[in-house]
């Protein structure tokens, strides 16, 4: 048995196990808490330095959406490969572990970015009658939405990495 094939879920809300070491799945409430703390910190900082900042770039939203699309596609592909669906090649166990690490990192990054831009959006909502805060609000709203999409895609990818006991493989994967 390959050690990385020992990843399995133990019921709803269980933990992932690998040779007795526990790695818990990302919890949504932790991502919400991280986003809320970042939003509050961002709003507090912006109260002091907003006038000295350049306009918020709009390029963050498309980048986050591309990452979300890639992680969604990877999650679907990975799930099919782990389940042995027709037409899909088996996947190496180390690749599953890498995808799980990517998913956990992406969901946390999305919470951080989403929280920071949510604080930005909350701050500029009071000044929508001016042109620069209005364009900043559009950029911030798009980035918050894209960060939420990335977080959802990352959670989907992470859930796709779970191997149930009945899905366990007895031999090495090529």
ABEGO torsion letter per residue (X at the ends): XBAAAABBBBEBGBBBBBGGBBBBBBBAAAAAAAAAAAAAAAAAAAAAAAAABBBBBAAAAAAAAAAAAAAAAAAAAAAAAAAGBBGBBBBBAAAAAAAAAAAAAAAAAAAAAAAAAAAAAAAAAAAAABAAAAAAAAAAAAAAAAAAAAAAAAAAAAAAABBBAAABBABBBX
